[in-house]
Amino acid sequence: MSKPLQTLFSLLSIILITSCYGDSSNTTSSSTLCPISHCGNISIHYPFWIKSHTTNIRDQFCGYPNFGLECSQNKTIINLPSDTYYVTNINYENNSITLVDIDILDKKCPRVRKNVTLSDFPLSFSKLDVNLSFYFNCSSHPSNLEPIGCFRLSNDENIKSYVLMAGDEAEGYNWKCEDHVVVSVKVDELNDVSVGGLINGFGSAIKNGFVLDWRKGFEDCAQCENSGGYCGFVKNSKKSTCICGNGSFVAKSCKKGTLLLNCFMYFIRVFAQYFDHYVDIIISQVYIYCYTCKYDFPRITPSLFSKIYVH
């Protein structure tokens, strides 16, 4: 093997081996890259962020796109697709968040008017929750059920409202009601509530909220978090970005492999002018290193190589 080609392979080894073990993550703590904020007694940090604190010249923010919170009068607020909720607790160890419907807190007889809709939010209902099934203003109802007295909206004795544990409804019964809403509450709030006590106990259970779990590493954030980075997004375009330990913003991953491999492709372009009969050897070396380092690197094919190969 000629001296220049030996030099090329040496450069290849140095560049790619360095990129295997060198990355731009874990050099700075998450509290520095994604500062901790407070709203009342709620500590807010990655993957959550406060909307009013996200003014920077690059318009790039740290956190999941839909996890922007508002702070109003020391109360933390999140907007879900279905409604607006107070955040009463964020558990970063268990990846869970506790929410309470804003509209019911000051009500003696709280009525939730909408089912919780999560849409494309990376959230799911927790195993700590149980569902209550409300039937409002019903003209037809099972005769053996006791109605909720505080929901009576008219003098018509036949129009009544009911609450049951979801799934306990009479099978096959044809309810005729103005509305049917399923409400999640924490199961601990109902441990000591009997069927009859549910009529009087549902109010306090609803006011103590329900729990949602969030998923780490979802969609575009997975590759970033797996590389030691923190997921962010660009405000105007809503496109995801990855914030690395050195404070840099990259597209998907904090590994240096892509940049260094691009540098190496430049070397191939230069040397390929003189060593066209070693093209297959060079490509095979790139494959070996890419596989070893597990780079998300485009497969090099003859057609791709021909674009950089100078005749």
Summary of the structure (lengths in Angstrom):
residues: 311
radius of gyration: 28.9
end to end distance: 21.2
largest distance: 100.1
contacts: 884
relative contact order: 0.16
helix: 31%
strand: 27%
